[in-house]
Amino acid sequence: MKQTLEQIHLASQYLAAAGISFLPQMDDDSHINLGWDEENNRLTTHPFGKAEFQIGLNIKSGELEWLKNGRVVSKINVLTSTHKDLLNWINREVLIHEIGKDYQYQFNYDLPYAPIGNGDSFHFDQEERLAYIRLLTTAQRAFKGFLVDNDLASPIRLWPHHFDLGIYAQLNAEMGLYLSAGLAISDSLVEDVYYYASGWKEGKVIPTSAFKGLDQGDWRSDWAGATLLAGKVNEAEAKHFLKQAQAKFLI
């Protein structure tokens, strides 16, 4: 699945670039993060422009979609188009819908992949992209349930630089205590898609090397937090992982 996720990660950068191009810059870069539309199997930008436009990446169909008020008005197949084709399509839609700002495929962060060329195209393995859709949907439902069950508040957004769908929720205002948790693709920490949870107190990460006691997953000695392989984890198990992490950070 790693190669397919790398391809999806790269394809999501068209959406991130739209956030950079069309939305007011936020100090935390939240203007570029993405939503997961589980009903339509697509990642989406924040709305922009007077008509609430969005650009979506439909992982199931392999298409970039131009949305107006939540409805697809134009689309292009990522899997049969080159990078240049996709840029031309976006720029055409920008003109048609009179966005009033130029689309720039430029970023304020680096990705761990070779730069994409004008003639390059994408490949999403069918079974692997469907598996990733299931992982994203399970994670989003688990995060929603966890927040509701524990009377917590946080957006659930996917960050296009690290490509993790996550939350950042205040656990205790007086202590300045927060829980950061998410679903991440494989990296130097874990070699497969995984859940993570870390605690922050007064802006500093809470060390976890001495922590013990997770029914599933592990407290890491090489990173300040806990991780859990996501492949076979259901919604209830993911919520339980988050609840156990929350309890430890509140001690």
SULGIVEN-V125904 format. One line per field, one symbol per residue. ss: DSSP state (2 for helix, 1 for strand, 0 for the rest). phi: phi as a letter, one per 20 degrees, with the letter a starting at -180 (. if undefined). A space follows every 50 residues. Layout:
ss: ???
phi: ???
//
This chain:
ss: 02222222222022222222220000000222011110000111000100 00111111000011111100111111122200222222222222220000 00000000000000000000000002222222222222222222222220 00000011100001111111110000111111110000000001111111 10011000000000000110000001111000002222222222222222 0
phi: .gffffffgffffffgfffffddgfdgemffdfcedeffdlcecfffbmf dlfbdcdeffemcecddclndfdabbffedcegfgffffffffgfgelfn cfedeccdbddecfgeegefcdbdfgffffffgffffffffffgfffffd ldcafdcdeffemcebcbdfebffemdcddbaddegbfecebfbecbcdc clndfefcfefcncfcnbfeedaerdcbgegdeegfffffgffffgfffe f
//
